[in-house]
């Protein structure tokens, strides 16, 4: 049973059913409007043709004698009028609209008075406009009428009020008229629905043909054919859908390739980290075992030497673990910069003094050059200190003895250009694009005597990224390397506007 009705779950049948439902609603509304319009037209026509009926009755009949109803004459006239035209009902009203007498089939009325507003409007316009008035036999319905004022001599006594479509006539015409409209409406609806069904089926076949082709491509992509793409045949919504799918597929394929690349690089990093961890650990273990096993035979000088080696190895391990932890937090966006205005020249001078002894141990000269009117910059001072320290550590690491490292601070339009130049061995041009990638550090490091995976540059790159700053590298083999980046100048107006927008 489930498979038998499975076809109705398809998109085209859902669309067809929805379209058919909307069409039926619209057809019903159209039929109602047509019937209502036809009825109004019918009543307006009756009123136009019989607008003088009440006037003739009023002129030809002496309705009052000495202010009293001329009952016998009125009964004869009303009766004769209805014999001639049985579709009408005649009422005599007083000046306030109260029904004084009437002649109507079955003698059943529900109103004791009639609203005078429509009557006065009809008389004022001499029956030239379409007006509906109260139906004394039906409180909720209005009908076409004819009306005229009634006088006894020059004295105004009331109104002749004639309903032009009496209840008997209305019942008969509704049967005929309703039957005709119903037949006409049903025929129109059937023809319209058949035509709409044919057009809908043809249209849906055309649309679902393209959808079926798209679904086939999507299934192929889902089943592993990553080269599957939808052919774009139009610029409509389906064409836009096809283009969006193709772009999504390209992004997915690109992400898959990046994941594979990252996985390979991650494995390489694990191998490099394992190697770097193993070296100091092996050194620590070896010297601690020596101190334990040969403590009695070693001199105090040898013991101090071994302990210093253990201490240095421990410091190397500590630094490596801290760099890995710091880099992982930067990549996870756990560090949020807290910018503040500060003097970049003073910060560089502090870093220069802290590293002076280390540089002198390798006979490396540290120098600083900056403009005298250097403005304050706006950044996270602790993060900027880490950037400058890591760049300096990298420069000292790869600069030979008797070399030189120079900090240069230059005022630009809205920033301060920071440059760190060393006289080291330089970086091969094919490696410059990868030196900031933590997964590729091992290639460069393994080619020299400086061991370690060198995460300092990767941390520099991440810190500048969270500040939305870029770093550039220029290097020449045998002549050295220059790292440069810009730090924005502190502008109180710009900062206040930024804080206001962020708030």
PyMOL commands that set and color helices and strands:
alter all, ss='L'
color gray80, all
select helices_A, chain A and resi 6-9+11-49+53-60+71-84+105-107+116-124+167-222+237-293+300-331+344-354+356-361+381-397+432-434+441-445+456-466+492-502
alter helices_A, ss='H'
color red, helices_A
select strands_A, chain A and resi 64-65+68-69+89-94+99-103+132-135+138-152+155-163+340-342+365-370+377-379+404-411+415-422+471-476+480-488
alter strands_A, ss='S'
color yellow, strands_A
deselect
rebuild
show_as cartoon
